[in-house]
Amino acid sequence: MIALSFTFGCSIRPAYALTLVLCCLNTNLYPANKTLPIDPGVSQSIGEAALSVASERFSKDRADPVGYKLLALSDFLCSKKDNVFYLKGLLNSGSPIRPIKFGPITNEEALASHLTKFANNLKEPSYFQLVLLSSASTLAPQRRDLLIALQRAKRRGLDMDFYRLLRNARNPLPPSGLSPPYPSELKKKQASELSSLATELAASELVQDNDSLEGRRMISLGLLLDPENEHLLYLFALWEIGRIDQIPVSKPRKDILLAKLIATSRQRDNSFSLNLLLHRSILMLRPDRFDSVVFLQKAKELGRQISFESIALEYEQLLKDKRQLPEEPKTQSVPTSNVVDASLCNLLVGKRWNLVSKHSNQTWFFRFWRTTSIFKPSGKCEGTRGNKLHTWNSWKIKDGTLLIDGYAKYFYDRESKSWKQADGKKNSVLR
């Protein structure tokens, strides 16, 4: 599981739903064809609790970004949305906002705890679980368990943007999100010990200098040896948000770390790339150690890059090449046309597009995301120009043609790498 385990023992009354920044996006962005792994009554309760906290924040600052995230969460979770619409209406009209208790009286700390407990009570890792954890983290940004869980998901390559998580909330995690970013070459106990010692040294260096090269290299070393070490993930997360001072710092055990690195470098079954990393790390602690200097010099004369960064990058790629992702469920063969549509779908949702309209001489910035099976691709889209939203809302691809909102047809021109109008007109193009 991505999240840490918690004991589930509370329920709160119905509440909540979802909106986007400044209430620009509407709820049909979030497909409702898949049920959430949570009782509707509980979902409503969490939504209303979030709405109460959002109103408290908006009463102090109408532009509060955390308030808008909580409003979006509430809009997503609530099936009964009158309270959500009421708060949106106050925001849109500019009317005064006072703290309103839409459901249970829930302060920020209590709401963060509720969200975390519900998230960790879920049986399977999911985007919905990450939505709850990310929401809790906005209220308790320095909470250790949340920082670790979210950093773990980020390290596995998942897009952790809050609103992107909401859009994916009803979808399962990809196979890459279910396992570490790469396997450790060392045995678990050995990798954990080395990584924890590297974390101690990194913390002591970064507390003194947030840009410490030795500190950053120790983080890299620890992650390569034990990619999901919780002590290191916590340190890394704090460093990223500029709160490294929050981690308890003890005197680093350099001698013990050095001894264990040396002992590990003598193991016969190590890969050459691992030994490069170990010897290079040893020289950070003892720059004149004979065996390590000789090993790196020999590697250099063989044409290998011996800077720490080059070695680390090469070793990380080697580990990723060995990674075995969970197998996708076996599927029946699909028609060639469906495969083509799936390929075009991956192309469409994989980047941001510019819609250039020659009639209005305007450029809109579009993003597309899929909400259905990849072999029958369709989904939602969002186009923006400044603070304005485009009217296009949905799309599908069939027989190689992109159909937007049921009328605008485009085909993909591989030479120009753009979507051109399928009727031969040249009024607009997606680049």
Residue pairs with C-beta under 8 A, 6 or more apart in sequence:
1 120
1 124
1 125
2 125
2 129
2 130
2 133
2 149
2 152
2 153
2 156
2 173
2 177
3 116
3 119
3 120
3 122
3 125
3 129
3 133
3 145
3 149
4 120
4 145
4 148
4 149
5 120
6 116
6 117
6 120
6 121
7 117
8 117
8 118
8 120
8 121
9 117
10 114
10 117
11 42
11 45
12 42
12 45
12 46
12 49
12 103
12 104
12 106
12 114
13 41
13 44
13 45
13 48
13 103
13 104
14 40
14 41
14 42
14 43
14 44
14 45
14 47
14 48
14 78
14 80
14 103
15 44
15 45
15 46
15 47
15 48
15 49
15 50
15 51
15 52
15 74
15 77
15 78
15 83
15 102
15 103
15 104
16 43
16 44
16 45
16 46
16 47
16 48
16 49
16 50
16 51
16 73
16 74
16 75
16 76
16 77
16 78
16 84
17 27
17 47
17 51
17 73
17 74
17 75
17 76
17 77
17 78
17 79
17 81
17 84
18 27
18 30
18 71
18 72
18 73
18 74
18 75
18 76
18 77
18 166
19 25
19 27
19 68
19 71
19 72
19 74
19 75
19 84
19 88
20 29
20 68
20 72
20 163
21 65
21 68
21 163
22 68
22 91
22 387
23 68
23 71
23 88
23 91
23 92
24 387
24 389
25 163
25 382
25 389
27 75
27 76
27 81
28 380
28 393
29 167
29 380
29 382
30 76
30 166
30 167
30 169
30 170
31 170
31 371
31 379
31 380
32 170
33 170
33 371
34 170
34 171
35 170
36 43
36 128
36 169
36 170
37 122
37 123
37 124
37 126
37 128
38 118
38 122
38 128
40 79
42 118
43 77
43 78
43 79
44 77
44 78
44 79
44 80
45 103
45 104
46 73
46 77
46 114
46 115
46 118
47 73
47 74
47 75
47 76
47 77
47 78
47 84
47 103
48 74
48 78
48 83
48 102
48 103
48 104
49 103
49 104
49 106
49 111
49 114
50 70
50 71
50 73
50 74
50 77
50 111
50 135
51 70
51 71
51 74
51 78
51 83
51 84
51 87
51 100
51 102
51 103
52 99
52 100
52 101
52 102
52 103
52 104
52 105
52 106
53 70
53 106
53 107
53 108
53 111
53 139
54 67
54 68
54 70
54 71
54 74
54 87
55 87
55 97
55 98
55 99
55 100
55 102
56 99
57 64
57 66
57 67
57 70
58 64
58 67
58 87
58 90
58 91
58 97
59 97
59 98
59 99
61 67
62 91
62 97
66 138
66 139
69 135
69 138
69 162
70 135
70 138
71 84
71 87
71 88
72 162
72 163
72 166
73 131
73 135
73 166
74 84
75 81
75 84
76 131
76 166
76 169
78 84
83 102
87 97
87 100
89 95
90 96
90 97
91 97
106 114
108 139
108 140
109 139
109 140
111 136
111 139
112 136
112 137
112 139
112 140
112 143
112 146
113 136
115 132
115 133
115 135
115 136
115 139
116 132
116 133
116 136
116 143
116 145
116 146
118 132
119 129
119 132
119 133
119 136
120 129
122 128
122 129
124 172
125 173
125 177
125 178
126 172
126 173
127 165
127 168
127 169
127 170
127 171
127 172
127 173
128 169
128 170
130 150
130 153
130 158
130 160
130 165
131 162
131 165
131 166
131 169
133 146
133 149
133 150
134 150
134 160
134 162
134 165
135 162
136 143
136 146
137 143
137 146
137 147
137 150
138 162
140 146
141 241
142 238
142 243
142 246
144 234
147 233
147 234
147 237
147 238
148 230
148 233
148 234
148 237
150 160
150 237
151 233
151 234
151 236
151 237
151 240
152 228
152 233
153 160
153 177
154 160
155 180
155 181
155 223
155 227
155 228
155 233
156 176
156 177
156 178
156 179
156 180
156 181
157 176
157 177
157 181
158 173
158 174
158 176
158 177
159 165
167 369
167 380
168 369
175 325
175 326
175 327
175 328
176 325
178 325
178 326
179 323
179 325
179 326
180 227
180 228
180 323
181 227
181 320
181 323
182 227
182 316
182 319
182 320
182 322
182 323
183 319
183 322
183 323
183 324
184 191
184 225
184 226
184 227
184 319
185 225
185 270
185 271
185 274
185 319
186 194
186 225
186 226
186 264
186 274
190 260
190 264
191 225
191 226
191 229
192 226
192 229
193 260
194 221
194 222
194 225
194 226
194 257
194 260
194 261
194 264
195 221
195 222
195 223
195 225
195 226
195 229
195 231
195 232
196 222
196 229
196 231
196 232
197 252
197 253
197 256
197 257
197 260
198 218
198 219
198 221
198 222
198 225
198 232
198 257
199 218
199 219
199 222
199 229
199 231
199 232
199 235
200 250
200 252
200 253
200 257
201 214
201 215
201 218
201 252
201 254
201 257
202 214
202 215
202 216
202 218
202 219
202 222
202 232
202 235
203 215
203 235
203 244
203 247
203 249
203 252
204 215
204 249
204 250
204 251
204 252
205 212
205 214
205 215
205 218
206 212
206 215
206 216
206 235
206 239
206 244
207 244
207 245
207 247
207 249
209 215
210 239
210 242
210 244
214 284
217 281
217 284
217 308
217 312
219 232
219 235
219 236
219 239
220 308
220 312
221 277
221 281
221 312
222 229
222 232
223 229
223 232
223 236
224 277
224 312
224 315
224 316
224 319
226 232
234 247
235 244
235 247
238 244
238 246
238 247
254 285
257 285
258 282
258 285
258 286
261 278
261 281
261 282
261 285
262 282
262 289
264 270
264 278
265 275
265 278
265 279
265 282
265 291
265 292
270 278
271 318
273 311
273 314
273 315
273 318
274 315
275 295
276 295
276 296
276 299
276 304
276 306
276 311
276 314
276 315
277 311
277 312
277 315
279 291
279 292
279 295
279 296
280 292
280 296
280 306
280 308
280 311
281 308
282 289
282 292
283 289
283 292
283 293
283 296
284 308
286 292
296 306
299 306
300 306
305 311
305 314
334 342
334 375
337 399
337 400
338 375
338 376
339 375
340 400
341 375
341 376
341 377
341 397
341 398
341 399
341 400
342 374
342 375
342 377
344 377
344 397
344 400
344 402
344 412
345 370
345 374
345 377
345 397
346 374
347 412
348 368
348 377
348 395
348 397
348 402
349 368
349 369
349 370
349 379
352 365
352 366
352 367
353 365
353 366
353 367
353 368
353 419
353 430
353 431
354 363
354 364
354 365
354 366
354 430
354 431
355 363
355 364
355 365
355 366
355 383
355 390
355 428
355 429
355 430
356 362
356 363
356 428
356 429
356 430
356 431
357 363
357 364
357 427
357 428
358 426
358 427
358 428
359 427
359 428
362 385
363 385
364 383
364 384
364 385
364 390
365 383
365 384
365 385
366 381
366 382
366 383
366 390
366 392
366 430
367 381
367 382
368 379
368 380
368 381
368 395
369 379
369 380
369 381
370 377
370 378
370 379
371 378
371 379
371 380
372 378
372 379
377 396
377 397
378 394
378 395
378 396
378 397
379 394
379 395
379 396
380 393
380 394
380 395
381 392
381 393
381 394
381 395
381 404
382 389
382 390
383 389
383 390
383 392
384 390
391 405
392 404
392 405
392 408
393 405
394 404
394 405
394 406
395 402
395 403
395 404
395 405
396 402
396 403
397 403
400 411
400 412
401 409
401 410
401 411
401 422
402 409
402 410
402 411
402 412
402 419
403 409
404 410
409 421
409 422
409 423
410 419
410 420
410 421
410 422
410 430
411 419
411 420
411 422
412 418
412 419
413 419
413 420
417 431
418 429
418 430
418 431
419 429
419 430
419 431
420 426
420 429
421 427
421 428
421 429
